[in-house]
Amino acid sequence: MLTKQSKQHFPELSFETKALLFTHLATMEKAGLSTESSFANLRLQGKEQQRVTATIRNLKRGKSIAQAGKAAGLFDQLESHVIEAATQAGSPAITYKRFADHYTEKDRLQKLVKSRMRLPILMFLMSLFIAPLSAFATGAISGGAYLWKALSPLLLVLLVWKTIQFLRSTYRTQAYEKNNPLDRMALRLPLFGVMNIRANANQFYESLGLMLEAGMPIFDALPLATQTIHNSVIRADFSSILPQLHEGKTLSQALEKLDYAGQIHIIELVRTGECSGTLPEMLWRYSSSENQAISLFHEEVAAWVPRILYSLVALWMIVGIFKSNAFVPQMPEGL
């Protein structure tokens, strides 16, 4: 029977928090500290520290590291399964390090994008008040009309943003629907569609490599790795692997049948790993290469998006100024 705590929904931890969490656990595990001591020395911000306290409490009740962390909201499902397998096989130190590196890179990219977007957003906010300023200065519009012209685009942007958030929230509840039209559309986007395929496929290989490295049997690891794929079309494609393995095919043979297997050399790497008994290593080699390519793509996007926004905002300001007739000579009344 599920406990009340296990039913509780926990907001996702930020990439920064997860990077700090797993870096700390990896360091403490390497230093030889006990599990309870590791969590006792862990310090997170705000209410997130309550999850650490709950984890320690669960550990004292006899739960394993994975079960205690998952029940307290520190670990998600994948992390819990991988840590459980690694703990049973010996030490979870390598698993902690893998997660730490993974979330550290995600946190770096997220902060990079945010830092490069601050100035364009500030420029946009300034342009809201600058564009109708000339019309207000010449008396063409009143103070109330000036404020409305300045703030109405911002209200529209906020409305669109809230609508997108609502649609995303609604979409996530249907995310595991096969061949979701939005997912299929995402795969057809120019440039971004190809990278979407690579990122989703890489998520599978990275998760599978983690679990196999931790000692989990491949028949148990495959369904869990498949669940980490966000795109429902690609997830449905990868769901065909397990039945093929039950029929006696190898993983490399099953991958050859997929439409979205990722970069073509993954099949050769998997075949080499199966023959040499180094499948987790081969998966990690592929995943490391893909992570570098995906990170580079995101960095390029982070560099170009602000430039595009600068151009759009500047164009919008110029159009707004000319539409205000600020440079049209004003004839005296009565002439």
VEXVOVEX-820093 format. One record per residue (C-alpha): residue number from 0; residue in three letters; z, x, y. Coordinates in steps of 0.05 Angstrom, whole numbers, plus 32768, in hexadecimal, padded with zeros to 4 digits. Layout:
BEGIN
{rec NUM "Ala" {Z X Y}};
...
end
This chain:
BEGIN
{rec 0 "Met" {8000 8000 8000}};
{rec 1 "Leu" {7FED 801B 8045}};
{rec 2 "Thr" {8025 802A 8074}};
{rec 3 "Lys" {8025 8012 80BB}};
{rec 4 "Gln" {801A 8058 80D4}};
{rec 5 "Ser" {7FDE 8064 80A8}};
{rec 6 "Lys" {7FBD 8025 80C5}};
{rec 7 "Gln" {7FC8 803C 810C}};
{rec 8 "His" {7F8A 804E 8132}};
{rec 9 "Phe" {7F8D 8091 8156}};
{rec 10 "Pro" {7F5F 80A4 818F}};
{rec 11 "Glu" {7F35 80E1 817F}};
{rec 12 "Leu" {7F52 8124 8194}};
{rec 13 "Ser" {7F28 814C 81C6}};
{rec 14 "Phe" {7F01 8188 81AF}};
{rec 15 "Glu" {7F30 81B4 81D8}};
{rec 16 "Thr" {7F6D 8198 81B5}};
{rec 17 "Lys" {7F4E 819F 8170}};
{rec 18 "Ala" {7F3A 81E7 817F}};
{rec 19 "Leu" {7F81 81F6 8194}};
{rec 20 "Leu" {7F9D 81D2 8158}};
{rec 21 "Phe" {7F74 81F7 8123}};
{rec 22 "Thr" {7F78 823A 8146}};
{rec 23 "His" {7FC4 8234 8145}};
{rec 24 "Leu" {7FC6 821F 80FC}};
{rec 25 "Ala" {7F97 8257 80E8}};
{rec 26 "Thr" {7FC1 828B 810C}};
{rec 27 "Met" {8003 8271 80F0}};
{rec 28 "Glu" {7FE5 826D 80A9}};
{rec 29 "Lys" {7FCC 82B5 80AF}};
{rec 30 "Ala" {8011 82CB 80C7}};
{rec 31 "Gly" {8031 82AD 8089}};
{rec 32 "Leu" {805B 8277 80AC}};
{rec 33 "Ser" {806E 8239 8085}};
{rec 34 "Thr" {8049 81F8 8093}};
{rec 35 "Glu" {8084 81D7 80B6}};
{rec 36 "Ser" {808F 8215 80E2}};
{rec 37 "Ser" {8045 8215 80F5}};
{rec 38 "Phe" {8048 81CE 810D}};
{rec 39 "Ala" {808C 81D8 812D}};
{rec 40 "Asn" {806E 820E 815A}};
{rec 41 "Leu" {8031 81E5 816C}};
{rec 42 "Arg" {802E 81CA 81B3}};
{rec 43 "Leu" {7FFB 8196 81C8}};
{rec 44 "Gln" {7FF6 8170 8209}};
{rec 45 "Gly" {8016 812D 8219}};
{rec 46 "Lys" {8017 80F7 81E4}};
{rec 47 "Glu" {7FF0 8124 81B4}};
{rec 48 "Gln" {8031 814A 81A8}};
{rec 49 "Gln" {804C 810A 8188}};
{rec 50 "Arg" {8019 8113 8151}};
{rec 51 "Val" {8034 8158 8143}};
{rec 52 "Thr" {807B 813B 813E}};
{rec 53 "Ala" {8062 8105 8110}};
{rec 54 "Thr" {803F 8139 80E4}};
{rec 55 "Ile" {8080 8161 80DD}};
{rec 56 "Arg" {80A4 8121 80CB}};
{rec 57 "Asn" {8070 8112 8096}};
{rec 58 "Leu" {8075 8158 807A}};
{rec 59 "Lys" {80C0 8151 8072}};
{rec 60 "Arg" {80B3 8111 804B}};
{rec 61 "Gly" {808C 8139 8018}};
{rec 62 "Lys" {8045 812B 802E}};
{rec 63 "Ser" {8010 8162 8029}};
{rec 64 "Ile" {7FF5 8184 8068}};
{rec 65 "Ala" {7FB5 815A 8066}};
{rec 66 "Gln" {7FD9 8118 8059}};
{rec 67 "Ala" {800E 8126 808E}};
{rec 68 "Gly" {7FDB 8139 80C3}};
{rec 69 "Lys" {7FAD 80FF 80B4}};
{rec 70 "Ala" {7FE5 80CB 80B5}};
{rec 71 "Ala" {7FFB 80E6 80F8}};
{rec 72 "Gly" {7FB5 80E7 8116}};
{rec 73 "Leu" {7FAE 8133 811A}};
{rec 74 "Phe" {7F76 8137 80E6}};
{rec 75 "Asp" {7F3B 810A 80DB}};
{rec 76 "Gln" {7F22 80F6 8096}};
{rec 77 "Leu" {7EF4 8132 808C}};
{rec 78 "Glu" {7F28 8164 80A4}};
{rec 79 "Ser" {7F5C 8144 8078}};
{rec 80 "His" {7F31 8148 8039}};
{rec 81 "Val" {7F1C 8190 8046}};
{rec 82 "Ile" {7F63 81A7 8055}};
{rec 83 "Glu" {7F7D 8183 8017}};
{rec 84 "Ala" {7F49 81A7 7FEB}};
{rec 85 "Ala" {7F57 81EA 800C}};
{rec 86 "Thr" {7FA2 81E2 8004}};
{rec 87 "Gln" {7F9B 81D2 7FBA}};
{rec 88 "Ala" {7F6D 820E 7FB1}};
{rec 89 "Gly" {7F9D 823D 7FD3}};
{rec 90 "Ser" {7FA1 8249 801E}};
{rec 91 "Pro" {7F80 821E 8054}};
{rec 92 "Ala" {7F7C 825A 8084}};
{rec 93 "Ile" {7F30 8261 807F}};
{rec 94 "Thr" {7F27 8216 8087}};
{rec 95 "Tyr" {7F52 8216 80C6}};
{rec 96 "Lys" {7F29 8250 80E1}};
{rec 97 "Arg" {7EE8 822B 80D3}};
{rec 98 "Phe" {7F00 81ED 80F7}};
{rec 99 "Ala" {7F1B 8217 8131}};
{rec 100 "Asp" {7ED8 8239 813B}};
{rec 101 "His" {7EB3 81F7 8135}};
{rec 102 "Tyr" {7EDC 81D3 816A}};
{rec 103 "Thr" {7EE1 820F 8198}};
{rec 104 "Glu" {7E95 8210 819D}};
{rec 105 "Lys" {7E91 81C5 81A8}};
{rec 106 "Asp" {7EC6 81CA 81DE}};
{rec 107 "Arg" {7EA0 8203 8200}};
{rec 108 "Leu" {7E5F 81DB 8201}};
{rec 109 "Gln" {7E81 819C 821A}};
{rec 110 "Lys" {7EA3 81C2 8253}};
{rec 111 "Leu" {7E61 81E5 8264}};
{rec 112 "Val" {7E3D 81A3 826C}};
{rec 113 "Lys" {7E76 8185 8295}};
{rec 114 "Ser" {7E7A 81C1 82C3}};
{rec 115 "Arg" {7E2F 81C0 82D1}};
{rec 116 "Met" {7E30 8175 82DE}};
{rec 117 "Arg" {7E68 8176 8312}};
{rec 118 "Leu" {7E3C 818E 834D}};
{rec 119 "Pro" {7E03 815D 8340}};
{rec 120 "Ile" {7E35 8123 833B}};
{rec 121 "Leu" {7E56 813A 837C}};
{rec 122 "Met" {7E11 813E 839D}};
{rec 123 "Phe" {7E01 80F8 8385}};
{rec 124 "Leu" {7E42 80DC 83A2}};
{rec 125 "Met" {7E34 80FE 83E5}};
{rec 126 "Ser" {7DED 80E4 83E5}};
{rec 127 "Leu" {7E07 809D 83DE}};
{rec 128 "Phe" {7E26 80A2 8423}};
{rec 129 "Ile" {7DF2 80CF 8443}};
{rec 130 "Ala" {7DB4 80A5 8432}};
{rec 131 "Pro" {7DC7 8067 845C}};
{rec 132 "Leu" {7DEB 8090 8492}};
{rec 133 "Ser" {7DAF 8095 84C0}};
{rec 134 "Ala" {7DA5 804A 84C0}};
{rec 135 "Phe" {7DEE 8040 84D0}};
{rec 136 "Ala" {7DEC 8074 8507}};
{rec 137 "Thr" {7DB1 8052 8529}};
{rec 138 "Gly" {7DD3 800E 8525}};
{rec 139 "Ala" {7DA0 7FF3 84F4}};
{rec 140 "Ile" {7DD7 7FDD 84C4}};
{rec 141 "Ser" {7E20 7FCA 84CD}};
{rec 142 "Gly" {7E5C 7FEF 84B2}};
{rec 143 "Gly" {7E64 7FBE 8479}};
{rec 144 "Ala" {7E1A 7FC3 8467}};
{rec 145 "Tyr" {7E20 800F 8469}};
{rec 146 "Leu" {7E5A 800E 8437}};
{rec 147 "Trp" {7E35 7FDE 840A}};
{rec 148 "Lys" {7DF6 8009 840A}};
{rec 149 "Ala" {7E21 8047 83FC}};
{rec 150 "Leu" {7E4B 8029 83C4}};
{rec 151 "Ser" {7E1C 7FF8 83A2}};
{rec 152 "Pro" {7DF5 802F 837D}};
{rec 153 "Leu" {7E37 804C 8364}};
{rec 154 "Leu" {7E4D 8007 834C}};
{rec 155 "Leu" {7E0B 8000 8328}};
{rec 156 "Val" {7E13 8044 8307}};
{rec 157 "Leu" {7E5A 8032 82F1}};
{rec 158 "Leu" {7E41 7FEF 82D5}};
{rec 159 "Val" {7E0A 8012 82AD}};
{rec 160 "Trp" {7E3C 8046 8294}};
{rec 161 "Lys" {7E6D 8010 827E}};
{rec 162 "Thr" {7E35 7FEA 825B}};
{rec 163 "Ile" {7E20 802A 8236}};
{rec 164 "Gln" {7E68 8035 8221}};
{rec 165 "Phe" {7E6D 7FED 8208}};
{rec 166 "Leu" {7E2C 7FF4 81E1}};
{rec 167 "Arg" {7E42 8035 81C3}};
{rec 168 "Ser" {7E84 8016 81AE}};
{rec 169 "Thr" {7E60 7FDB 818F}};
{rec 170 "Tyr" {7E2D 8009 816F}};
{rec 171 "Arg" {7E63 8033 814E}};
{rec 172 "Thr" {7E7E 7FF6 812A}};
{rec 173 "Gln" {7E38 7FEE 810B}};
{rec 174 "Ala" {7E2B 8039 8105}};
{rec 175 "Tyr" {7E28 8039 80BA}};
{rec 176 "Glu" {7DF3 8004 80B7}};
{rec 177 "Lys" {7DB6 8020 8094}};
{rec 178 "Asn" {7D78 802F 80BE}};
{rec 179 "Asn" {7D98 8019 80FF}};
{rec 180 "Pro" {7D5F 800E 8132}};
{rec 181 "Leu" {7D83 8037 8168}};
{rec 182 "Asp" {7D8B 8071 8138}};
{rec 183 "Arg" {7D42 806E 8123}};
{rec 184 "Met" {7D2E 806C 816D}};
{rec 185 "Ala" {7D5A 80A9 817A}};
{rec 186 "Leu" {7D33 80D1 8147}};
{rec 187 "Arg" {7CF2 80C4 816B}};
{rec 188 "Leu" {7D07 80DC 81AF}};
{rec 189 "Pro" {7CDE 8117 81C9}};
{rec 190 "Leu" {7D02 8159 81BF}};
{rec 191 "Phe" {7D46 8138 81B6}};
{rec 192 "Gly" {7D30 8114 8176}};
{rec 193 "Val" {7D22 8155 8151}};
{rec 194 "Met" {7D64 8173 8168}};
{rec 195 "Asn" {7D88 8133 8153}};
{rec 196 "Ile" {7D6D 813B 810D}};
{rec 197 "Arg" {7D82 8184 810A}};
{rec 198 "Ala" {7DC7 8175 8125}};
{rec 199 "Asn" {7DD5 813C 80F4}};
{rec 200 "Ala" {7DBB 8164 80B8}};
{rec 201 "Asn" {7DE3 81A0 80CE}};
{rec 202 "Gln" {7E22 8175 80D2}};
{rec 203 "Phe" {7E18 8164 8088}};
{rec 204 "Tyr" {7E0E 81AC 8072}};
{rec 205 "Glu" {7E48 81C5 809C}};
{rec 206 "Ser" {7E77 8190 807F}};
{rec 207 "Leu" {7E5E 819C 8038}};
{rec 208 "Gly" {7E67 81E7 8040}};
{rec 209 "Leu" {7EAE 81DD 8059}};
{rec 210 "Met" {7EC1 81B2 801E}};
{rec 211 "Leu" {7EA0 81DD 7FE9}};
{rec 212 "Glu" {7EBF 821B 8007}};
{rec 213 "Ala" {7F03 81F9 8003}};
{rec 214 "Gly" {7EF9 81EC 7FB9}};
{rec 215 "Met" {7EE4 81A3 7FB8}};
{rec 216 "Pro" {7EB4 818F 7F80}};
{rec 217 "Ile" {7E6E 8181 7F9A}};
{rec 218 "Phe" {7E6D 8139 7F7E}};
{rec 219 "Asp" {7EAC 812A 7FA8}};
{rec 220 "Ala" {7E93 8151 7FE5}};
{rec 221 "Leu" {7E4E 8132 7FEB}};
{rec 222 "Pro" {7E64 80EB 7FFE}};
{rec 223 "Leu" {7E94 8105 8031}};
{rec 224 "Ala" {7E61 8135 804F}};
{rec 225 "Thr" {7E2F 80FC 8053}};
{rec 226 "Gln" {7E60 80D1 8079}};
{rec 227 "Thr" {7E63 8105 80B1}};
{rec 228 "Ile" {7E1A 80F9 80C2}};
{rec 229 "His" {7E19 80CD 8101}};
{rec 230 "Asn" {7DD1 80B4 80FD}};
{rec 231 "Ser" {7DCC 807B 80CB}};
{rec 232 "Val" {7D83 808A 80BA}};
{rec 233 "Ile" {7D92 80D2 80A9}};
{rec 234 "Arg" {7DD2 80BE 8085}};
{rec 235 "Ala" {7DAB 808D 8059}};
{rec 236 "Asp" {7D7A 80C6 8049}};
{rec 237 "Phe" {7DB2 80F5 8034}};
{rec 238 "Ser" {7DD4 80BE 800C}};
{rec 239 "Ser" {7D9E 80C6 7FD7}};
{rec 240 "Ile" {7DB7 810C 7FC5}};
{rec 241 "Leu" {7DF3 80F8 7F9B}};
{rec 242 "Pro" {7DCC 80C9 7F6C}};
{rec 243 "Gln" {7D99 8100 7F61}};
{rec 244 "Leu" {7DD1 8131 7F4F}};
{rec 245 "His" {7DEC 80FF 7F1D}};
{rec 246 "Glu" {7DA6 80FE 7EFE}};
{rec 247 "Gly" {7DAB 8149 7EF2}};
{rec 248 "Lys" {7D85 8164 7F2E}};
{rec 249 "Thr" {7D9E 819E 7F57}};
{rec 250 "Leu" {7DB0 8198 7FA0}};
{rec 251 "Ser" {7D72 81BF 7FB5}};
{rec 252 "Gln" {7D46 8190 7F8C}};
{rec 253 "Ala" {7D67 8154 7FAC}};
{rec 254 "Leu" {7D5D 8170 7FF2}};
{rec 255 "Glu" {7D13 8177 7FE5}};
{rec 256 "Lys" {7D0E 812B 7FE1}};
{rec 257 "Leu" {7D2E 811F 8025}};
{rec 258 "Asp" {7D09 810D 8065}};
{rec 259 "Tyr" {7D3E 812C 8093}};
{rec 260 "Ala" {7D58 8168 806C}};
{rec 261 "Gly" {7D59 8194 80AA}};
{rec 262 "Gln" {7D36 81D7 80B2}};
{rec 263 "Ile" {7D0A 81E6 8076}};
{rec 264 "His" {7D2D 8227 8063}};
{rec 265 "Ile" {7D6D 8201 8051}};
{rec 266 "Ile" {7D4E 81F0 800E}};
{rec 267 "Glu" {7D42 8239 7FFD}};
{rec 268 "Leu" {7D88 824C 8013}};
{rec 269 "Val" {7DA7 8215 7FE8}};
{rec 270 "Arg" {7D7C 822A 7FAD}};
{rec 271 "Thr" {7D94 8272 7FB6}};
{rec 272 "Gly" {7DDC 825B 7FBC}};
{rec 273 "Glu" {7DD7 8232 7F7C}};
{rec 274 "Cys" {7DBA 826B 7F54}};
{rec 275 "Ser" {7DEB 829F 7F6E}};
{rec 276 "Gly" {7E29 8274 7F71}};
{rec 277 "Thr" {7E2E 827D 7FBD}};
{rec 278 "Leu" {7E1B 8236 7FD4}};
{rec 279 "Pro" {7E53 8230 8008}};
{rec 280 "Glu" {7E3F 8273 8026}};
{rec 281 "Met" {7DF6 825F 802A}};
{rec 282 "Leu" {7E08 821C 804B}};
{rec 283 "Trp" {7E33 8241 807E}};
{rec 284 "Arg" {7DFA 8272 808B}};
{rec 285 "Tyr" {7DCB 8238 809A}};
{rec 286 "Ser" {7DFF 8213 80C3}};
{rec 287 "Ser" {7E10 8250 80ED}};
{rec 288 "Ser" {7DC6 8259 80FE}};
{rec 289 "Glu" {7DBD 8210 810F}};
{rec 290 "Asn" {7DFC 820E 8139}};
{rec 291 "Gln" {7DE1 8247 8163}};
{rec 292 "Ala" {7D9F 8223 816C}};
{rec 293 "Ile" {7DC1 81E1 817D}};
{rec 294 "Ser" {7DF0 8203 81AE}};
{rec 295 "Leu" {7DB6 8225 81D0}};
{rec 296 "Phe" {7D92 81E2 81D7}};
{rec 297 "His" {7DCF 81C2 81F6}};
{rec 298 "Glu" {7DD7 81FC 8226}};
{rec 299 "Glu" {7D8E 81F4 823B}};
{rec 300 "Val" {7D99 81A9 8246}};
{rec 301 "Ala" {7DD8 81B8 826E}};
{rec 302 "Ala" {7DAF 81E7 829A}};
{rec 303 "Trp" {7D75 81B8 82A6}};
{rec 304 "Val" {7D97 8174 82AE}};
{rec 305 "Pro" {7DBA 8188 82EF}};
{rec 306 "Arg" {7D77 81A2 830B}};
{rec 307 "Ile" {7D56 8160 82FB}};
{rec 308 "Leu" {7D90 8139 831A}};
{rec 309 "Tyr" {7D8C 8164 8359}};
{rec 310 "Ser" {7D43 8153 8360}};
{rec 311 "Leu" {7D4D 8109 8354}};
{rec 312 "Val" {7D87 8105 8385}};
{rec 313 "Ala" {7D61 812C 83BA}};
{rec 314 "Leu" {7D24 80FF 83B1}};
{rec 315 "Trp" {7D4F 80C1 83B5}};
{rec 316 "Met" {7D70 80DA 83F5}};
{rec 317 "Ile" {7D2D 80E8 8415}};
{rec 318 "Val" {7D11 80A4 8402}};
{rec 319 "Gly" {7D51 8083 841D}};
{rec 320 "Ile" {7D4D 80A7 845F}};
{rec 321 "Phe" {7D03 8095 846B}};
{rec 322 "Lys" {7D0F 804C 8455}};
{rec 323 "Ser" {7D46 8047 8489}};
{rec 324 "Asn" {7D12 8052 84C1}};
{rec 325 "Ala" {7D40 8086 84DE}};
{rec 326 "Phe" {7D04 80AF 84F7}};
{rec 327 "Val" {7CDE 8074 8513}};
{rec 328 "Pro" {7CE2 8071 855F}};
{rec 329 "Gln" {7D0D 8036 8575}};
{rec 330 "Met" {7CEC 800D 85AC}};
{rec 331 "Pro" {7D19 7FEE 85E1}};
{rec 332 "Glu" {7D23 7FA4 85DA}};
{rec 333 "Gly" {7CF5 7F7A 8603}};
{rec 334 "Leu" {7CB9 7FAA 85FF}};
end
